[in-house]
Amino acid sequence: MSTSEHRLTIPDELASPQAKLVYLAVRVTDEPTVSQLQALLGLSKLTLLPLLASLNDRDLVRRTEDGYVGR
């Protein structure tokens, strides 16, 4: 594996397929907004917002002024 490649791992504590999907999308996207995640993943905001809140509570993502970033 070259130095420019990195392997993303999903935290063991994420059991929900949707939580895993949102986590990975935040990690590989440059500070996505909820609207961008909605368009990218095809999930409703009513689905995304609680997932993002849960990921934030677990310190896996962080809310910024512009969107979300992985930790």
mmCIF file of the N, C-alpha and C atoms, coordinates in Angstrom:
data_MODEL
# 
_entry.id   MODEL 
# 
loop_
_atom_site.group_PDB 
_atom_site.id 
_atom_site.type_symbol 
_atom_site.label_atom_id 
_atom_site.label_alt_id 
_atom_site.label_comp_id 
_atom_site.label_asym_id 
_atom_site.label_entity_id 
_atom_site.label_seq_id 
_atom_site.pdbx_PDB_ins_code 
_atom_site.Cartn_x 
_atom_site.Cartn_y 
_atom_site.Cartn_z 
_atom_site.occupancy 
_atom_site.B_iso_or_equiv 
_atom_site.pdbx_formal_charge 
_atom_site.auth_seq_id 
_atom_site.auth_comp_id 
_atom_site.auth_asym_id 
_atom_site.auth_atom_id 
_atom_site.pdbx_PDB_model_num 
ATOM 1   N N  . MET A 1 1  ? 0.842   -1.168 0.000  1.00 0.00 ? 1  MET A N  1 
ATOM 2   C CA . MET A 1 1  ? 0.000   0.000  0.000  1.00 0.00 ? 1  MET A CA 1 
ATOM 3   C C  . MET A 1 1  ? 0.890   1.234  0.000  1.00 0.00 ? 1  MET A C  1 
ATOM 4   N N  . SER A 1 2  ? 0.617   2.161  -0.888 1.00 0.00 ? 2  SER A N  1 
ATOM 5   C CA . SER A 1 2  ? 1.433   3.367  -0.970 1.00 0.00 ? 2  SER A CA 1 
ATOM 6   C C  . SER A 1 2  ? 1.087   4.311  0.168  1.00 0.00 ? 2  SER A C  1 
ATOM 7   N N  . THR A 1 3  ? 1.921   5.308  0.373  1.00 0.00 ? 3  THR A N  1 
ATOM 8   C CA . THR A 1 3  ? 1.695   6.259  1.462  1.00 0.00 ? 3  THR A CA 1 
ATOM 9   C C  . THR A 1 3  ? 0.492   7.143  1.200  1.00 0.00 ? 3  THR A C  1 
ATOM 10  N N  . SER A 1 4  ? 0.041   7.249  -0.049 1.00 0.00 ? 4  SER A N  1 
ATOM 11  C CA . SER A 1 4  ? -1.113  8.090  -0.344 1.00 0.00 ? 4  SER A CA 1 
ATOM 12  C C  . SER A 1 4  ? -2.440  7.356  -0.111 1.00 0.00 ? 4  SER A C  1 
ATOM 13  N N  . GLU A 1 5  ? -2.384  6.048  0.097  1.00 0.00 ? 5  GLU A N  1 
ATOM 14  C CA . GLU A 1 5  ? -3.593  5.274  0.352  1.00 0.00 ? 5  GLU A CA 1 
ATOM 15  C C  . GLU A 1 5  ? -3.778  5.119  1.848  1.00 0.00 ? 5  GLU A C  1 
ATOM 16  N N  . HIS A 1 6  ? -5.031  5.232  2.294  1.00 0.00 ? 6  HIS A N  1 
ATOM 17  C CA . HIS A 1 6  ? -5.302  4.889  3.677  1.00 0.00 ? 6  HIS A CA 1 
ATOM 18  C C  . HIS A 1 6  ? -6.549  4.043  3.729  1.00 0.00 ? 6  HIS A C  1 
ATOM 19  N N  . ARG A 1 7  ? -6.574  3.229  4.716  1.00 0.00 ? 7  ARG A N  1 
ATOM 20  C CA . ARG A 1 7  ? -7.678  2.301  4.879  1.00 0.00 ? 7  ARG A CA 1 
ATOM 21  C C  . ARG A 1 7  ? -8.639  2.881  5.911  1.00 0.00 ? 7  ARG A C  1 
ATOM 22  N N  . LEU A 1 8  ? -9.893  3.026  5.509  1.00 0.00 ? 8  LEU A N  1 
ATOM 23  C CA . LEU A 1 8  ? -10.915 3.488  6.441  1.00 0.00 ? 8  LEU A CA 1 
ATOM 24  C C  . LEU A 1 8  ? -11.455 2.293  7.202  1.00 0.00 ? 8  LEU A C  1 
ATOM 25  N N  . THR A 1 9  ? -11.586 2.451  8.483  1.00 0.00 ? 9  THR A N  1 
ATOM 26  C CA . THR A 1 9  ? -12.197 1.403  9.288  1.00 0.00 ? 9  THR A CA 1 
ATOM 27  C C  . THR A 1 9  ? -13.473 1.954  9.908  1.00 0.00 ? 9  THR A C  1 
ATOM 28  N N  . ILE A 1 10 ? -14.413 1.082  10.079 1.00 0.00 ? 10 ILE A N  1 
ATOM 29  C CA . ILE A 1 10 ? -15.674 1.449  10.699 1.00 0.00 ? 10 ILE A CA 1 
ATOM 30  C C  . ILE A 1 10 ? -15.604 1.053  12.168 1.00 0.00 ? 10 ILE A C  1 
ATOM 31  N N  . PRO A 1 11 ? -15.892 1.987  13.054 1.00 0.00 ? 11 PRO A N  1 
ATOM 32  C CA . PRO A 1 11 ? -15.861 1.650  14.481 1.00 0.00 ? 11 PRO A CA 1 
ATOM 33  C C  . PRO A 1 11 ? -16.803 0.493  14.806 1.00 0.00 ? 11 PRO A C  1 
ATOM 34  N N  . ASP A 1 12 ? -16.356 -0.406 15.665 1.00 0.00 ? 12 ASP A N  1 
ATOM 35  C CA . ASP A 1 12 ? -17.145 -1.582 16.039 1.00 0.00 ? 12 ASP A CA 1 
ATOM 36  C C  . ASP A 1 12 ? -18.476 -1.215 16.676 1.00 0.00 ? 12 ASP A C  1 
ATOM 37  N N  . GLU A 1 13 ? -18.540 -0.059 17.307 1.00 0.00 ? 13 GLU A N  1 
ATOM 38  C CA . GLU A 1 13 ? -19.767 0.335  18.002 1.00 0.00 ? 13 GLU A CA 1 
ATOM 39  C C  . GLU A 1 13 ? -20.913 0.702  17.059 1.00 0.00 ? 13 GLU A C  1 
ATOM 40  N N  . LEU A 1 14 ? -20.621 0.856  15.773 1.00 0.00 ? 14 LEU A N  1 
ATOM 41  C CA . LEU A 1 14 ? -21.676 1.179  14.801 1.00 0.00 ? 14 LEU A CA 1 
ATOM 42  C C  . LEU A 1 14 ? -22.286 -0.114 14.273 1.00 0.00 ? 14 LEU A C  1 
ATOM 43  N N  . ALA A 1 15 ? -23.517 -0.388 14.671 1.00 0.00 ? 15 ALA A N  1 
ATOM 44  C CA . ALA A 1 15 ? -24.187 -1.613 14.244 1.00 0.00 ? 15 ALA A CA 1 
ATOM 45  C C  . ALA A 1 15 ? -25.119 -1.361 13.062 1.00 0.00 ? 15 ALA A C  1 
ATOM 46  N N  . SER A 1 16 ? -25.715 -0.185 13.003 1.00 0.00 ? 16 SER A N  1 
ATOM 47  C CA . SER A 1 16 ? -26.686 0.136  11.970 1.00 0.00 ? 16 SER A CA 1 
ATOM 48  C C  . SER A 1 16 ? -26.005 0.358  10.619 1.00 0.00 ? 16 SER A C  1 
ATOM 49  N N  . PRO A 1 17 ? -26.518 -0.279 9.569  1.00 0.00 ? 17 PRO A N  1 
ATOM 50  C CA . PRO A 1 17 ? -25.950 -0.037 8.232  1.00 0.00 ? 17 PRO A CA 1 
ATOM 51  C C  . PRO A 1 17 ? -26.015 1.440  7.830  1.00 0.00 ? 17 PRO A C  1 
ATOM 52  N N  . GLN A 1 18 ? -27.099 2.123  8.211  1.00 0.00 ? 18 GLN A N  1 
ATOM 53  C CA . GLN A 1 18 ? -27.216 3.540  7.869  1.00 0.00 ? 18 GLN A CA 1 
ATOM 54  C C  . GLN A 1 18 ? -26.187 4.378  8.618  1.00 0.00 ? 18 GLN A C  1 
ATOM 55  N N  . ALA A 1 19 ? -25.933 4.072  9.873  1.00 0.00 ? 19 ALA A N  1 
ATOM 56  C CA . ALA A 1 19 ? -24.927 4.810  10.637 1.00 0.00 ? 19 ALA A CA 1 
ATOM 57  C C  . ALA A 1 19 ? -23.544 4.602  10.022 1.00 0.00 ? 19 ALA A C  1 
ATOM 58  N N  . LYS A 1 20 ? -23.251 3.377  9.601  1.00 0.00 ? 20 LYS A N  1 
ATOM 59  C CA . LYS A 1 20 ? -21.973 3.086  8.954  1.00 0.00 ? 20 LYS A CA 1 
ATOM 60  C C  . LYS A 1 20 ? -21.840 3.865  7.648  1.00 0.00 ? 20 LYS A C  1 
ATOM 61  N N  . LEU A 1 21 ? -22.914 3.908  6.873  1.00 0.00 ? 21 LEU A N  1 
ATOM 62  C CA . LEU A 1 21 ? -22.916 4.617  5.601  1.00 0.00 ? 21 LEU A CA 1 
ATOM 63  C C  . LEU A 1 21 ? -22.682 6.114  5.800  1.00 0.00 ? 21 LEU A C  1 
ATOM 64  N N  . VAL A 1 22 ? -23.381 6.701  6.750  1.00 0.00 ? 22 VAL A N  1 
ATOM 65  C CA . VAL A 1 22 ? -23.224 8.136  7.016  1.00 0.00 ? 22 VAL A CA 1 
ATOM 66  C C  . VAL A 1 22 ? -21.817 8.426  7.530  1.00 0.00 ? 22 VAL A C  1 
ATOM 67  N N  . TYR A 1 23 ? -21.328 7.597  8.425  1.00 0.00 ? 23 TYR A N  1 
ATOM 68  C CA . TYR A 1 23 ? -19.970 7.776  8.955  1.00 0.00 ? 23 TYR A CA 1 
ATOM 69  C C  . TYR A 1 23 ? -18.942 7.766  7.820  1.00 0.00 ? 23 TYR A C  1 
ATOM 70  N N  . LEU A 1 24 ? -19.028 6.781  6.946  1.00 0.00 ? 24 LEU A N  1 
ATOM 71  C CA . LEU A 1 24 ? -18.074 6.702  5.840  1.00 0.00 ? 24 LEU A CA 1 
ATOM 72  C C  . LEU A 1 24 ? -18.219 7.885  4.881  1.00 0.00 ? 24 LEU A C  1 
ATOM 73  N N  . ALA A 1 25 ? -19.452 8.293  4.617  1.00 0.00 ? 25 ALA A N  1 
ATOM 74  C CA . ALA A 1 25 ? -19.671 9.438  3.718  1.00 0.00 ? 25 ALA A CA 1 
ATOM 75  C C  . ALA A 1 25 ? -19.051 10.709 4.282  1.00 0.00 ? 25 ALA A C  1 
ATOM 76  N N  . VAL A 1 26 ? -19.179 10.914 5.576  1.00 0.00 ? 26 VAL A N  1 
ATOM 77  C CA . VAL A 1 26 ? -18.565 12.101 6.200  1.00 0.00 ? 26 VAL A CA 1 
ATOM 78  C C  . VAL A 1 26 ? -17.049 12.012 6.119  1.00 0.00 ? 26 VAL A C  1 
ATOM 79  N N  . ARG A 1 27 ? -16.510 10.819 6.331  1.00 0.00 ? 27 ARG A N  1 
ATOM 80  C CA . ARG A 1 27 ? -15.053 10.644 6.314  1.00 0.00 ? 27 ARG A CA 1 
ATOM 81  C C  . ARG A 1 27 ? -14.444 10.873 4.934  1.00 0.00 ? 27 ARG A C  1 
ATOM 82  N N  . VAL A 1 28 ? -15.141 10.515 3.872  1.00 0.00 ? 28 VAL A N  1 
ATOM 83  C CA . VAL A 1 28 ? -14.547 10.612 2.534  1.00 0.00 ? 28 VAL A CA 1 
ATOM 84  C C  . VAL A 1 28 ? -14.971 11.864 1.771  1.00 0.00 ? 28 VAL A C  1 
ATOM 85  N N  . THR A 1 29 ? -15.862 12.652 2.346  1.00 0.00 ? 29 THR A N  1 
ATOM 86  C CA . THR A 1 29 ? -16.347 13.869 1.704  1.00 0.00 ? 29 THR A CA 1 
ATOM 87  C C  . THR A 1 29 ? -15.791 15.070 2.457  1.00 0.00 ? 29 THR A C  1 
ATOM 88  N N  . ASP A 1 30 ? -15.532 16.138 1.747  1.00 0.00 ? 30 ASP A N  1 
ATOM 89  C CA . ASP A 1 30 ? -14.939 17.325 2.356  1.00 0.00 ? 30 ASP A CA 1 
ATOM 90  C C  . ASP A 1 30 ? -16.005 18.169 3.045  1.00 0.00 ? 30 ASP A C  1 
ATOM 91  N N  . GLU A 1 31 ? -16.178 17.947 4.337  1.00 0.00 ? 31 GLU A N  1 
ATOM 92  C CA . GLU A 1 31 ? -17.075 18.723 5.189  1.00 0.00 ? 31 GLU A CA 1 
ATOM 93  C C  . GLU A 1 31 ? -18.487 18.865 4.597  1.00 0.00 ? 31 GLU A C  1 
ATOM 94  N N  . PRO A 1 32 ? -19.162 17.720 4.397  1.00 0.00 ? 32 PRO A N  1 
ATOM 95  C CA . PRO A 1 32 ? -20.485 17.771 3.762  1.00 0.00 ? 32 PRO A CA 1 
ATOM 96  C C  . PRO A 1 32 ? -21.547 18.382 4.666  1.00 0.00 ? 32 PRO A C  1 
ATOM 97  N N  . THR A 1 33 ? -22.511 19.033 4.052  1.00 0.00 ? 33 THR A N  1 
ATOM 98  C CA . THR A 1 33 ? -23.684 19.526 4.769  1.00 0.00 ? 33 THR A CA 1 
ATOM 99  C C  . THR A 1 33 ? -24.722 18.409 4.797  1.00 0.00 ? 33 THR A C  1 
ATOM 100 N N  . VAL A 1 34 ? -25.766 18.623 5.583  1.00 0.00 ? 34 VAL A N  1 
ATOM 101 C CA . VAL A 1 34 ? -26.847 17.640 5.625  1.00 0.00 ? 34 VAL A CA 1 
ATOM 102 C C  . VAL A 1 34 ? -27.472 17.506 4.238  1.00 0.00 ? 34 VAL A C  1 
ATOM 103 N N  . SER A 1 35 ? -27.654 18.616 3.547  1.00 0.00 ? 35 SER A N  1 
ATOM 104 C CA . SER A 1 35 ? -28.239 18.567 2.200  1.00 0.00 ? 35 SER A CA 1 
ATOM 105 C C  . SER A 1 35 ? -27.353 17.785 1.232  1.00 0.00 ? 35 SER A C  1 
ATOM 106 N N  . GLN A 1 36 ? -26.048 17.961 1.332  1.00 0.00 ? 36 GLN A N  1 
ATOM 107 C CA . GLN A 1 36 ? -25.132 17.211 0.474  1.00 0.00 ? 36 GLN A CA 1 
ATOM 108 C C  . GLN A 1 36 ? -25.183 15.718 0.793  1.00 0.00 ? 36 GLN A C  1 
ATOM 109 N N  . LEU A 1 37 ? -25.233 15.385 2.072  1.00 0.00 ? 37 LEU A N  1 
ATOM 110 C CA . LEU A 1 37 ? -25.332 13.979 2.460  1.00 0.00 ? 37 LEU A CA 1 
ATOM 111 C C  . LEU A 1 37 ? -26.662 13.390 1.985  1.00 0.00 ? 37 LEU A C  1 
ATOM 112 N N  . GLN A 1 38 ? -27.724 14.175 2.074  1.00 0.00 ? 38 GLN A N  1 
ATOM 113 C CA . GLN A 1 38 ? -29.032 13.734 1.616  1.00 0.00 ? 38 GLN A CA 1 
ATOM 114 C C  . GLN A 1 38 ? -28.985 13.388 0.127  1.00 0.00 ? 38 GLN A C  1 
ATOM 115 N N  . ALA A 1 39 ? -28.393 14.253 -0.668 1.00 0.00 ? 39 ALA A N  1 
ATOM 116 C CA . ALA A 1 39 ? -28.294 14.016 -2.108 1.00 0.00 ? 39 ALA A CA 1 
ATOM 117 C C  . ALA A 1 39 ? -27.374 12.833 -2.422 1.00 0.00 ? 39 ALA A C  1 
ATOM 118 N N  . LEU A 1 40 ? -26.268 12.743 -1.711 1.00 0.00 ? 40 LEU A N  1 
ATOM 119 C CA . LEU A 1 40 ? -25.292 11.685 -1.946 1.00 0.00 ? 40 LEU A CA 1 
ATOM 120 C C  . LEU A 1 40 ? -25.820 10.308 -1.571 1.00 0.00 ? 40 LEU A C  1 
ATOM 121 N N  . LEU A 1 41 ? -26.494 10.229 -0.426 1.00 0.00 ? 41 LEU A N  1 
ATOM 122 C CA . LEU A 1 41 ? -26.890 8.930  0.112  1.00 0.00 ? 41 LEU A CA 1 
ATOM 123 C C  . LEU A 1 41 ? -28.339 8.553  -0.162 1.00 0.00 ? 41 LEU A C  1 
ATOM 124 N N  . GLY A 1 42 ? -29.144 9.529  -0.573 1.00 0.00 ? 42 GLY A N  1 
ATOM 125 C CA . GLY A 1 42 ? -30.554 9.237  -0.812 1.00 0.00 ? 42 GLY A CA 1 
ATOM 126 C C  . GLY A 1 42 ? -31.345 9.010  0.463  1.00 0.00 ? 42 GLY A C  1 
ATOM 127 N N  . LEU A 1 43 ? -30.871 9.571  1.567  1.00 0.00 ? 43 LEU A N  1 
ATOM 128 C CA . LEU A 1 43 ? -31.572 9.454  2.840  1.00 0.00 ? 43 LEU A CA 1 
ATOM 129 C C  . LEU A 1 43 ? -32.268 10.777 3.152  1.00 0.00 ? 43 LEU A C  1 
ATOM 130 N N  . SER A 1 44 ? -33.385 10.707 3.840  1.00 0.00 ? 44 SER A N  1 
ATOM 131 C CA . SER A 1 44 ? -34.103 11.929 4.199  1.00 0.00 ? 44 SER A CA 1 
ATOM 132 C C  . SER A 1 44 ? -33.385 12.642 5.342  1.00 0.00 ? 44 SER A C  1 
ATOM 133 N N  . LYS A 1 45 ? -33.666 13.932 5.477  1.00 0.00 ? 45 LYS A N  1 
ATOM 134 C CA . LYS A 1 45 ? -33.089 14.690 6.589  1.00 0.00 ? 45 LYS A CA 1 
ATOM 135 C C  . LYS A 1 45 ? -33.584 14.148 7.924  1.00 0.00 ? 45 LYS A C  1 
ATOM 136 N N  . LEU A 1 46 ? -34.823 13.644 7.954  1.00 0.00 ? 46 LEU A N  1 
ATOM 137 C CA . LEU A 1 46 ? -35.357 13.049 9.188  1.00 0.00 ? 46 LEU A CA 1 
ATOM 138 C C  . LEU A 1 46 ? -34.588 11.792 9.589  1.00 0.00 ? 46 LEU A C  1 
ATOM 139 N N  . THR A 1 47 ? -33.978 11.132 8.639  1.00 0.00 ? 47 THR A N  1 
ATOM 140 C CA . THR A 1 47 ? -33.128 9.980  8.926  1.00 0.00 ? 47 THR A CA 1 
ATOM 141 C C  . THR A 1 47 ? -31.714 10.432 9.271  1.00 0.00 ? 47 THR A C  1 
ATOM 142 N N  . LEU A 1 48 ? -31.202 11.381 8.498  1.00 0.00 ? 48 LEU A N  1 
ATOM 143 C CA . LEU A 1 48 ? -29.816 11.824 8.676  1.00 0.00 ? 48 LEU A CA 1 
ATOM 144 C C  . LEU A 1 48 ? -29.563 12.543 9.994  1.00 0.00 ? 48 LEU A C  1 
ATOM 145 N N  . LEU A 1 49 ? -30.447 13.436 10.380 1.00 0.00 ? 49 LEU A N  1 
ATOM 146 C CA . LEU A 1 49 ? -30.184 14.257 11.568 1.00 0.00 ? 49 LEU A CA 1 
ATOM 147 C C  . LEU A 1 49 ? -29.983 13.438 12.847 1.00 0.00 ? 49 LEU A C  1 
ATOM 148 N N  . PRO A 1 50 ? -30.834 12.453 13.149 1.00 0.00 ? 50 PRO A N  1 
ATOM 149 C CA . PRO A 1 50 ? -30.558 11.642 14.341 1.00 0.00 ? 50 PRO A CA 1 
ATOM 150 C C  . PRO A 1 50 ? -29.283 10.802 14.216 1.00 0.00 ? 50 PRO A C  1 
ATOM 151 N N  . LEU A 1 51 ? -28.990 10.322 13.014 1.00 0.00 ? 51 LEU A N  1 
ATOM 152 C CA . LEU A 1 51 ? -27.756 9.566  12.817 1.00 0.00 ? 51 LEU A CA 1 
ATOM 153 C C  . LEU A 1 51 ? -26.539 10.437 13.059 1.00 0.00 ? 51 LEU A C  1 
ATOM 154 N N  . LEU A 1 52 ? -26.550 11.647 12.523 1.00 0.00 ? 52 LEU A N  1 
ATOM 155 C CA . LEU A 1 52 ? -25.436 12.568 12.730 1.00 0.00 ? 52 LEU A CA 1 
ATOM 156 C C  . LEU A 1 52 ? -25.312 12.968 14.196 1.00 0.00 ? 52 LEU A C  1 
ATOM 157 N N  . ALA A 1 53 ? -26.444 13.165 14.868 1.00 0.00 ? 53 ALA A N  1 
ATOM 158 C CA . ALA A 1 53 ? -26.409 13.498 16.296 1.00 0.00 ? 53 ALA A CA 1 
ATOM 159 C C  . ALA A 1 53 ? -25.791 12.355 17.097 1.00 0.00 ? 53 ALA A C  1 
ATOM 160 N N  . SER A 1 54 ? -26.163 11.124 16.762 1.00 0.00 ? 54 SER A N  1 
ATOM 161 C CA . SER A 1 54 ? -25.607 9.960  17.449 1.00 0.00 ? 54 SER A CA 1 
ATOM 162 C C  . SER A 1 54 ? -24.106 9.826  17.194 1.00 0.00 ? 54 SER A C  1 
ATOM 163 N N  . LEU A 1 55 ? -23.687 10.032 15.955 1.00 0.00 ? 55 LEU A N  1 
ATOM 164 C CA . LEU A 1 55 ? -22.258 9.977  15.630 1.00 0.00 ? 55 LEU A CA 1 
ATOM 165 C C  . LEU A 1 55 ? -21.498 11.082 16.347 1.00 0.00 ? 55 LEU A C  1 
ATOM 166 N N  . ASN A 1 56 ? -22.108 12.250 16.469 1.00 0.00 ? 56 ASN A N  1 
ATOM 167 C CA . ASN A 1 56 ? -21.486 13.356 17.187 1.00 0.00 ? 56 ASN A CA 1 
ATOM 168 C C  . ASN A 1 56 ? -21.371 13.030 18.676 1.00 0.00 ? 56 ASN A C  1 
ATOM 169 N N  . ASP A 1 57 ? -22.435 12.467 19.258 1.00 0.00 ? 57 ASP A N  1 
ATOM 170 C CA . ASP A 1 57 ? -22.417 12.095 20.677 1.00 0.00 ? 57 ASP A CA 1 
ATOM 171 C C  . ASP A 1 57 ? -21.335 11.065 20.982 1.00 0.00 ? 57 ASP A C  1 
ATOM 172 N N  . ARG A 1 58 ? -21.030 10.222 20.013 1.00 0.00 ? 58 ARG A N  1 
ATOM 173 C CA . ARG A 1 58 ? -20.001 9.185  20.175 1.00 0.00 ? 58 ARG A CA 1 
ATOM 174 C C  . ARG A 1 58 ? -18.604 9.689  19.789 1.00 0.00 ? 58 ARG A C  1 
ATOM 175 N N  . ASP A 1 59 ? -18.514 10.985 19.487 1.00 0.00 ? 59 ASP A N  1 
ATOM 176 C CA . ASP A 1 59 ? -17.246 11.611 19.077 1.00 0.00 ? 59 ASP A CA 1 
ATOM 177 C C  . ASP A 1 59 ? -16.663 10.992 17.809 1.00 0.00 ? 59 ASP A C  1 
ATOM 178 N N  . LEU A 1 60 ? -17.533 10.560 16.893 1.00 0.00 ? 60 LEU A N  1 
ATOM 179 C CA . LEU A 1 60 ? -17.069 9.998  15.626 1.00 0.00 ? 60 LEU A CA 1 
ATOM 180 C C  . LEU A 1 60 ? -17.114 11.027 14.502 1.00 0.00 ? 60 LEU A C  1 
ATOM 181 N N  . VAL A 1 61 ? -17.994 12.010 14.625 1.00 0.00 ? 61 VAL A N  1 
ATOM 182 C CA . VAL A 1 61 ? -18.029 13.147 13.708 1.00 0.00 ? 61 VAL A CA 1 
ATOM 183 C C  . VAL A 1 61 ? -18.201 14.408 14.545 1.00 0.00 ? 61 VAL A C  1 
ATOM 184 N N  . ARG A 1 62 ? -17.901 15.532 13.927 1.00 0.00 ? 62 ARG A N  1 
ATOM 185 C CA . ARG A 1 62 ? -18.026 16.819 14.612 1.00 0.00 ? 62 ARG A CA 1 
ATOM 186 C C  . ARG A 1 62 ? -18.745 17.785 13.692 1.00 0.00 ? 62 ARG A C  1 
ATOM 187 N N  . ARG A 1 63 ? -19.691 18.523 14.257 1.00 0.00 ? 63 ARG A N  1 
ATOM 188 C CA . ARG A 1 63 ? -20.423 19.550 13.511 1.00 0.00 ? 63 ARG A CA 1 
ATOM 189 C C  . ARG A 1 63 ? -19.557 20.791 13.440 1.00 0.00 ? 63 ARG A C  1 
ATOM 190 N N  . THR A 1 64 ? -19.443 21.371 12.249 1.00 0.00 ? 64 THR A N  1 
ATOM 191 C CA . THR A 1 64 ? -18.708 22.612 12.068 1.00 0.00 ? 64 THR A CA 1 
ATOM 192 C C  . THR A 1 64 ? -19.672 23.680 11.552 1.00 0.00 ? 64 THR A C  1 
ATOM 193 N N  . GLU A 1 65 ? -19.177 24.861 11.308 1.00 0.00 ? 65 GLU A N  1 
ATOM 194 C CA . GLU A 1 65 ? -20.027 25.906 10.753 1.00 0.00 ? 65 GLU A CA 1 
ATOM 195 C C  . GLU A 1 65 ? -20.511 25.542 9.360  1.00 0.00 ? 65 GLU A C  1 
ATOM 196 N N  . ASP A 1 66 ? -19.717 24.787 8.623  1.00 0.00 ? 66 ASP A N  1 
ATOM 197 C CA . ASP A 1 66 ? -20.023 24.488 7.223  1.00 0.00 ? 66 ASP A CA 1 
ATOM 198 C C  . ASP A 1 66 ? -20.596 23.095 6.985  1.00 0.00 ? 66 ASP A C  1 
ATOM 199 N N  . GLY A 1 67 ? -20.498 22.191 7.936  1.00 0.00 ? 67 GLY A N  1 
ATOM 200 C CA . GLY A 1 67 ? -20.975 20.832 7.718  1.00 0.00 ? 67 GLY A CA 1 
ATOM 201 C C  . GLY A 1 67 ? -20.499 19.910 8.820  1.00 0.00 ? 67 GLY A C  1 
ATOM 202 N N  . TYR A 1 68 ? -20.043 18.734 8.413  1.00 0.00 ? 68 TYR A N  1 
ATOM 203 C CA . TYR A 1 68 ? -19.571 17.716 9.352  1.00 0.00 ? 68 TYR A CA 1 
ATOM 204 C C  . TYR A 1 68 ? -18.197 17.212 8.929  1.00 0.00 ? 68 TYR A C  1 
ATOM 205 N N  . VAL A 1 69 ? -17.384 16.881 9.909  1.00 0.00 ? 69 VAL A N  1 
ATOM 206 C CA . VAL A 1 69 ? -16.072 16.279 9.656  1.00 0.00 ? 69 VAL A CA 1 
ATOM 207 C C  . VAL A 1 69 ? -15.916 15.044 10.530 1.00 0.00 ? 69 VAL A C  1 
ATOM 208 N N  . GLY A 1 70 ? -15.174 14.077 10.010 1.00 0.00 ? 70 GLY A N  1 
ATOM 209 C CA . GLY A 1 70 ? -14.890 12.875 10.782 1.00 0.00 ? 70 GLY A CA 1 
ATOM 210 C C  . GLY A 1 70 ? -13.786 13.149 11.789 1.00 0.00 ? 70 GLY A C  1 
ATOM 211 N N  . ARG A 1 71 ? -13.808 12.388 12.853 1.00 0.00 ? 71 ARG A N  1 
ATOM 212 C CA . ARG A 1 71 ? -12.768 12.532 13.885 1.00 0.00 ? 71 ARG A CA 1 
ATOM 213 C C  . ARG A 1 71 ? -11.824 11.359 13.833 1.00 0.00 ? 71 ARG A C  1 
# 
